[in-house]
């Protein structure tokens, strides 16, 4: 995670805070323009009679760095304002918010619930499976099968009765089938094999995607009524690059991204609730039970494997800001790959095969 040890992100943040900081570069540029002789003397003093950089080169460099620094900050400001519909919600109070976390009994969901609870927030952990260990005092477990609307709706009623209307929903629950899209050659004519494959495919889509609709139908109307809330969706970088043997997982995460974008648009324009915040997250790999099968095949580079406790902290701190985070890619250096589908086709294939080919199953 950024800020933990030396990483590309920490190096870039240091560079941006100094070399690309207009508060630093603008005064330096003014000095260079108004005092070229003194600047030249400084350069000669620092580098000798043949300085590495001429005064003109220093001026040009400072101009470029100033412009880049301004563009970066302006772009960030506009994106933040647009993500929040150009509104400010001053009613957000972490101590008064009520959070629902789906898949809150284990993995990332449990870490998110614990992180909120550690800050005194009331949390409802919604999951089909009971937690394996005791939950914090202000986390209440509600058992519900997220693929069953009646189950979700009944749990929502119990939550409202017990602790009130949730104002934050973290759609985290997800499963993955480590299965090829098509059956092996010797099983392709088996009706039972095809039926089982289709059932597994639909199960992943139902948990990873349709559950978002169920929780939205259960909890969002109250947010609309008060024009206040925050919806968090956990997607994946695999939404940008489909791979086997996680085809339905990739498809579900692409759909989650689209669902989240449409929901944000409807909240603003259809329901006139622009202060409801929305944030979607795109991690690479998290050290959770879901990643165990991938880790058994081979180790991942440390920068690709994020610790769920650290990632949960990042999510919780964004919610505490009372602002939409937009689309958050982790690690941040992979932001460039969110545009992979606009890359030339040969480059798309090269990148996918470079990073994901080792997991593609090969039938005999």
RAMO-V320658 format. One record per residue. N is the residue number from 1. D_CENTER is the distance of its C-alpha to the mean C-alpha in Angstrom with 2 decimals. Layout:
N_D_CENTER, N_D_CENTER
//
This chain:
1_12.50, 2_13.68, 3_16.86, 4_17.93, 5_20.94, 6_21.56, 7_18.79, 8_18.31, 9_15.80, 10_18.48, 11_21.18, 12_19.57, 13_18.93, 14_22.59, 15_23.76, 16_22.10, 17_23.49, 18_26.94, 19_27.83, 20_25.60, 21_26.43, 22_28.80, 23_30.42, 24_31.70, 25_32.29, 26_34.11, 27_36.85, 28_37.19, 29_37.64, 30_40.18, 31_42.06, 32_42.15, 33_43.49, 34_46.05, 35_47.15, 36_47.17, 37_50.25, 38_48.79, 39_45.56, 40_47.74, 41_49.65, 42_46.44, 43_45.41, 44_48.90, 45_48.89, 46_45.56, 47_46.19, 48_49.95, 49_52.12, 50_49.83, 51_46.37, 52_43.37, 53_42.15, 54_44.39, 55_44.14, 56_43.21, 57_40.36, 58_39.04, 59_39.24, 60_37.39, 61_34.63, 62_34.21, 63_34.16, 64_31.39, 65_29.29, 66_29.92, 67_28.94, 68_25.72, 69_24.83, 70_25.60, 71_23.66, 72_20.45, 73_20.80, 74_21.97, 75_19.11, 76_16.59, 77_18.85, 78_19.21, 79_15.52, 80_15.00, 81_18.17, 82_17.46, 83_14.10, 84_16.33, 85_19.18, 86_21.36, 87_21.94, 88_21.87, 89_21.75, 90_24.10, 91_24.48, 92_21.24, 93_22.62, 94_20.57, 95_23.86, 96_24.46, 97_21.14, 98_20.96, 99_17.78, 100_17.45, 101_15.19, 102_15.74, 103_16.35, 104_17.20, 105_20.04, 106_18.50, 107_15.71, 108_12.32, 109_13.61, 110_16.69, 111_15.08, 112_13.18, 113_16.57, 114_18.47, 115_16.52, 116_17.13, 117_20.64, 118_21.40, 119_21.13, 120_23.53, 121_21.33, 122_22.64, 123_20.40, 124_21.18, 125_19.88, 126_20.23, 127_20.93, 128_23.62, 129_24.38, 130_25.82, 131_24.38, 132_26.30, 133_26.80, 134_27.53, 135_24.81, 136_24.97, 137_27.57, 138_25.36, 139_23.21, 140_25.03, 141_24.55, 142_25.08, 143_25.77, 144_24.81, 145_24.32, 146_21.33, 147_23.19, 148_26.14, 149_26.07, 150_29.08, 151_27.56, 152_24.41, 153_26.67, 154_29.05, 155_26.38, 156_25.20, 157_28.87, 158_29.28, 159_26.27, 160_27.73, 161_31.12, 162_30.12, 163_27.71, 164_27.24, 165_24.90, 166_21.20, 167_19.43, 168_15.85, 169_14.53, 170_11.53, 171_11.63, 172_10.82, 173_14.03, 174_14.27, 175_17.05, 176_17.98, 177_21.47, 178_22.40, 179_25.04, 180_26.17, 181_26.08, 182_29.89, 183_32.45, 184_34.64, 185_37.88, 186_40.04, 187_38.00, 188_37.47, 189_40.58, 190_39.76, 191_39.12, 192_37.73, 193_35.34, 194_34.02, 195_33.76, 196_31.83, 197_29.43, 198_28.86, 199_28.43, 200_25.77, 201_23.95, 202_24.15, 203_23.12, 204_19.69, 205_19.18, 206_20.59, 207_18.36, 208_15.02, 209_15.77, 210_18.95, 211_18.08, 212_15.64, 213_18.84, 214_20.89, 215_18.88, 216_18.70, 217_22.47, 218_23.11, 219_21.29, 220_20.48, 221_24.21, 222_24.81, 223_21.94, 224_23.52, 225_26.89, 226_25.88, 227_23.47, 228_21.13, 229_17.93, 230_14.16, 231_12.25, 232_8.79, 233_7.66, 234_6.10, 235_6.59, 236_7.22, 237_8.59, 238_11.75, 239_11.26, 240_12.67, 241_15.35, 242_17.22, 243_19.12, 244_21.74, 245_22.26, 246_18.97, 247_19.85, 248_19.25, 249_15.89, 250_14.87, 251_16.64, 252_15.06, 253_11.47, 254_13.01, 255_14.65, 256_11.75, 257_10.35, 258_13.98, 259_14.56, 260_11.90, 261_13.40, 262_16.87, 263_16.44, 264_15.47, 265_18.49, 266_20.78, 267_20.07, 268_21.12, 269_23.98, 270_25.29, 271_25.02, 272_25.36, 273_22.73, 274_20.85, 275_20.00, 276_17.65, 277_14.17, 278_11.13, 279_7.41, 280_4.92, 281_1.42, 282_3.62, 283_5.63, 284_9.31, 285_11.44, 286_11.66, 287_15.26, 288_15.74, 289_18.63, 290_16.86, 291_16.75, 292_20.42, 293_21.93, 294_20.12, 295_21.13, 296_24.67, 297_25.09, 298_24.27, 299_22.52, 300_19.32, 301_19.23, 302_18.07, 303_15.43, 304_13.79, 305_14.04, 306_11.94, 307_13.70, 308_12.31, 309_14.21, 310_12.62, 311_9.00, 312_10.42, 313_12.08, 314_9.21, 315_7.95, 316_11.70, 317_12.64, 318_10.54, 319_12.31, 320_15.47, 321_15.53, 322_16.26, 323_14.22, 324_11.56, 325_8.66, 326_8.61, 327_6.06, 328_3.99, 329_5.02, 330_6.44, 331_9.35, 332_9.77, 333_12.97, 334_11.56, 335_10.80, 336_14.33, 337_13.71, 338_11.79, 339_15.44, 340_16.89, 341_18.63, 342_20.54, 343_21.82, 344_25.38, 345_25.68, 346_27.19, 347_24.29, 348_21.72, 349_23.91, 350_24.44, 351_20.78, 352_20.09, 353_23.30, 354_22.75, 355_19.49, 356_19.92, 357_23.68, 358_24.62, 359_23.25, 360_25.08, 361_27.92, 362_31.40, 363_34.05, 364_37.58
//
